[in-house]
Amino acid sequence: MDCTPLFRNAKKACRSLNVLESDIISSALLAVADAAIARTEVILSENRKDLDQMDPSDPRYDRLTLTAERIRNIASDIRSVANMKSPVGQTLLKNVRDNGLVISKVTVPFGVVGIIYEARPNVTFDVFSLCLRSGNVCILKGGSDAINSNTVIVNMIKEVLGGFGINENVITLLPAGREETMLLLNAREYVDMIIPRGSRSLIDFVRENASIPVIETGAGICHTYFDESGDKDKGRLIVYNAKTRRVSVCNALDCLIIHEKRLDDLSYIVEKCADADVIIYADEKAFGALTGKYPGKLLQKADSKSFGTEFLSYKMAVKTVYSIDEALDHISEFGSKHSEAIISENKNHVQLFCNSVDASSIYSNASTAFTDGAEFGLGAEIGISTQKLHARGPMALEALTTYKWIIEGSGQIRI
């Protein structure tokens, strides 16, 4: 399919957003939230068509699934975004030069943001609300696995936008084919930024094939290090929550690292995980400590593939270390710069961990499950950036702006 007309219309829609009053944007977003609630049954019906085409054992199944509760939560996030101050037009710096020039650094939208994502219809809502609030146009490229869900959501949004006189091209859903993906990745005349949301393979594909700036988000290989001084009661709850709260998301725990002096407490720390049928891939020392204390059908010996794997399911690796330095080395080798945690009562070790670990979000004595735009007070998120340029961690409104310089003169010329 030739997507050029769609890209061109999206680019033109940017100009209409530049002059759209903030109050109208807020009202439109609130109306989208109301419409999502009112049309819950229709959305769920279309979502069921997508779910029927996917194996429930697929790690993406949970991400694809919408429920009435999840739609209520989505609507709540949209309302939060609607009530937030626009990040556009903020003066970051202002100074008056000796020649009388007034120079200001002012935030502006990126323009057209392309999002490529898999099996996550909630992303359709999140991206739209954040982009509209920040004055950006969004072009969405979802997968065929969520085509029915995404189509009904985008059509509903366009209908609401029409009622406010907003150009419906501020949101575009591309067909689900691979050809359209390549066209989006190379639409340099029309698209300002690409953000992939999905598996490591998807992110790698986008990075390797895009001729447009890419912000990497999504893949999360998350560790929790239980230190020699860790509180086992805190650890027990944190590990269980980080692993089982929602296994298909990028902030879920993949590897528990434990100090060898605390191996006697390992069975207590992971005991609750057995209630959720979590399979543990344990190294030799951890396997010995868990044998006879953790269900045998759920306990396996770790191999070379156990570490550095984002499981996205009820599976977890356990690595034994003899020092915090070895734990830091393991995270450096196998982490994805997403979210890492330490459980420790040693303030020096906590400080060392926070200073040394290279990740977007670092926790002490808390679950990595909190890496989320809403939990960080950002309203919602467009993704979790694991890179260092421009944005890092949960990306929300502020991360969807860049800046330009405004220079006010009164006839000055440069000699």
N, C-alpha and C positions, 0 to 999 in steps of 0.2 A: 504493500500500500504506500502511495506517495503521501507522506505526512507533512510536506512543506506547507500546505495551506493551514494546517492545524498549528504548526510552529509560528507561522506568520501572524495568525490571529492572536495567538498568545502574546507575542511581542507587542502587537498594537494595543492589547488590553492593558499593558503596563501604564500607558499614558493616562488611561481613564482612572486607574487606581491612584496615580500621583495626585489627583485633584479631588479624590473622594473624601468627604468629611469623616472624621474619626467616629462621630456619633452614629453615622449610618452603618459603618463597618460593625460597630458593637451591636447595633440592633439586628443586623443581618445574621450575625453569629448566634445571638440569642434565639432567633427564629429557627436557625438550623438545629440547635439543640432541642427546641420544642418539637420540631418536625421529626427528629430521630426518635423521640419518645412516642409520639403519636403514631408513627409508622413502624413500630417495633415488629409487629407480626409480619408485615410485608418484607422487612429486611431479613428477619429470621427465616422466612420461607425461601428466599433466594439463597441465603447462606446454607440452608439444608441441601440445596441442589449441588453446591460445591462440596459439601462434606460427604455427600453420597458417592462422590467420585474419588475420594481419598481413603486410603487404608487407615483405620483408627490407630494403628501401631506406628504410623509415620510421625516422627517428632514434630512435624509442622501442623499436625491435626489440631492440637490445642490452640496454636496461634491462629488458625483459620476459624476456629469456633467462636461464634457470637452467641450471647445469651441475653435475656432481658436485663439481667444485672449488669453485664458488661456494657450494654448500650446505655444504661443509666449512668454508669461511671464515665463513659465517653461524653455524654451530654453534660455531665458535671464539669469535666475538663474544658469543654468548649465554652461553657459559661464563665469559667475562671479566666480563660484567655480573653473573652469578650470584655470583661471588666478590668483587664490590665491596661496600663497606660501604653500607648503606642511607642515603640522604640525609635520611630522615625522622626527626624527633625530636631534631635537633641544636639545641643552645642557641646562638643567634647573639649574644645580649646578655642580661645579667642584672644587675640592680641593686636595692639595698634603699633605699627612700625613708625620709625622716626620720620618717614616720608608721608605719614598720614594714612597709609593703607590700613584698612581694618580687615584682618585675616581670621576667618572662622573655619573650624573643622566640624562638619555637621553630618549626622548619621542619615543614611539613605538606604532604601531597599536594594537588594542585589538585582532584581528585575525578574527574570524567568528562572525558576528553580525546577530542575527535573529530578524526579524521585523514581528509582527502580527498586521494586520490592516484591517479596514472595509471601503468599498465603497469609497476609495480615490486613484484613479489611479495616481494622481499627486505625491503621496508618492513614487510610484515605481521609478519615475525619480529622485526625491530628494534624496532618500536613496542611490540609485546606485551612483549618482554623488559624494555625500559626502563620501561614503565608499571607492570608488575607489581613490579619491583624498587623502584620509587619509591612504591608504594601507590596507583597510579592505575588506574582502569578505562578501557579504550579502546573506542571505537566506530569501526569502520573502514568507510570508504566508498571502495572501489576501483572502478576502471572496468570496463566490460564486456570490455575487451581482456585483462584478467587474471582473469576471474571463475573459471575452472577452477582456476588455480594458487592463488588466494586461498582458495577454498572448501576444497580438500584440506588446505591448511596450517592453516586455522582449525579444521577438524574434528579434525585430529590434535592440535592444542593443547588443545582442549576435552576430548578423551579422556584426555590426560595429566593435566590439572587434576583430572578426576574421581577419578583414582587417589590424589590427595592430599587429597581432600575439599574442594577449593577451588571456590567458586561459579563455574560455567562462564560466567556472565554478566559476568565481569570482562573478557571479550573478546566483541565482537559484530561480525559482518560484515553490513552492510546489503546489500539487493539493489542491482544495478548501474544502476538507472534514474535519470534526472535528477530525477524527483519526490522520490526519497528524499534526494537531495543538498539540495534546498531545505528539506525537513523537518528535516534535521540542522542546517542553518545557522540555523534559527530555533527550535530546541528549548531555549529559554532556561531553562525550569523544570528541565531535566535535565542539560544539557551546560555545562561551565565554560569550555572553551577549544576553539578550532578551529585546527588546523595544516594548511595545504594543502601538498602535495608535488607539484610538476609544473611545467608550462609557465607562462610569464607570463600567458597567457590564463586558465588555471585560477586562478592566484593572484588576478588582477584580479577574476574572477567571484566568488570567495569573499569578497574584501574588500568588494565592492560590494553583496553580497546577504546577508551575515551580520548577525544581530542579537546575536551572541555575540562576545566578544573574540577577535581573530585574531592569530596570530604568523605573519608572512610568511616562507616559506622557499623555497628551490629555485632560482629563476631566477639564473643566473650569467653575466654578460658580463664575462669576465676578460681583463685586459691584462698584458703584460710589457713594461716599458720597458728597452731596451738603451741605456745611458747612453754618453756620450762616452768615459768611462773603463772601460767594460765589458770583461771578459775574454771574448774570442771563443770560447775553448774551453769555458768554463763555459756561455756563452750558447747554444752549439750544442746541448749536451746538455739544458739546461733547456728550451729552446723545443721540442725534439723530444719530450721526455717530457710536458711540459704539454699539448701538442697531441694526441699520438697514443696516450698510455697507455690512455685509454678515452674516446673522443670524445663519448659520449652523456651524460656526467655533468656536473654544474653547475660543477665546478672546472676544466674543460678550457679551454685557452687559445683565445681568440677573436680577439685582435688583438695583433700585435707592433708596438710603437712603437720606432722607431730614430732615434737622433741622426744628423742629416745628415752629420756628419763621419765616421761609421762605415758609410756606404753601401757602401764598397769591400769591407767584410767581410760584407755582408748575404747574398750568395750562399753563403758558407761557413757562416753561422749557420743558414740554412734548408735546406741541402743534403740533410740526412738526411730531411727531411720529404717529399722527392720519393720516397723509398723506400716511403713509405706512401701515395703518390698524393694528397698534400694539395694541394688547389687553393688558390692564393694570389690574393687580390684586392688588388693593390698600387696605391698612389697614384702620381701621375706620376713622382716622383723614384725611388721604389722600383721601379717598373715598368722604368724605364730601367736601373737598376742590375742587375736580374735578367734582362733580355732577353739571350738567348744563353747564359745561365749556369744557368737553371732551366728544366726542360722546358716548351716552349711550350704543350703541351696542358694543362698545369696552371697556367699563368700568365694571369691576366685583369686588366683595369684595374678599379680600384675605382670604385664609384658611390655615390650617396647612401645606399643601403641596406647598404653593406658595413660601415659602422661602427655600433656599437650593436646588433649582431645576435648572438644566441646561436646559433651554427651547429649544435651537437650532431651534427656530422658532420666528415668530413675536409676542412674548409674553414677558411681563416684570412685575416684582413685584415692589411695592413701599412701603417702610417702613419709618415711621415717628419716629424720636428720639428727645430727649430733650437736648442732649449734644453729643460732640464728643466721650466721653467715652462710651456712649451707642452704638454709631455707631461702635466703635472698638469692643465692646462685640458682636454685631450682626455679624460682619465679622468673628470674631474668632469662633463663633458657626456654621455659615453656609457656610463659604468660603471653597475653595478647594486648597488654596495656589497657585493659578495660577496668576491672575492679578487683582489688586485693585486700585481704583483711588479716589482722593479727589479733589474737586473744592473749593478753598478757597483763600482769599486774606490775611489771617492771617498766617504769617510766622511761628509762634510758633505752630499753629495747623497743618500746613503742615509738620513741622519737627517731631511733635509728631506722626502723622499718619505714616510717612515713617519709624520711629524708632520702632513703635509698631506693625504694621501689619506684619503678618507672611505669606509672599507670594513670589513667584519667581520674580515678576515684580510689582513695585509700582509707580504709576503716580501721579503727581500733575498738575492739570489744563491741562490735555490732555486725549485723548481717549485711552481706553484699546485696541483698534483695532491695535495698533502698536506692540503688542507682537508677533513678527515674526522674524525669522532669517534674512531674507533679509532686513527688516526695521531696524534691529539692526546692519547692516553692516557686517553680517556674511556670506553673499552669499546666503545661503539657510539654511534649518533646517531639522533635522531628527525627531524633536518633541520638545515639551515644557515640560521640566522636572519639576514636582511639588514636588519632594523630595529634600533631602538635601545632600545625599552622592554622591560624585563624580561630578555630574553636576546638575545645577539648571537653569531654564528658557530656552530660545531657545538653543537647542543643535546643534552645527555645527561641523566644522572640529576639533577644539581643544578638544572638548568633546569626540571625537571618538579615543582618544589616552590615553594610560597609560604610564608607564615609566619602565625602568630597569636600574640597576646599572652596569656600565662598570668599571672594576678595572684593571689598567695597572701596572704590576710589572716588576722587574728585578731580580727575584730569591728570593724574600722575603719569609720567613717562620715565623709562629707565635710560640712563645715560651710559 
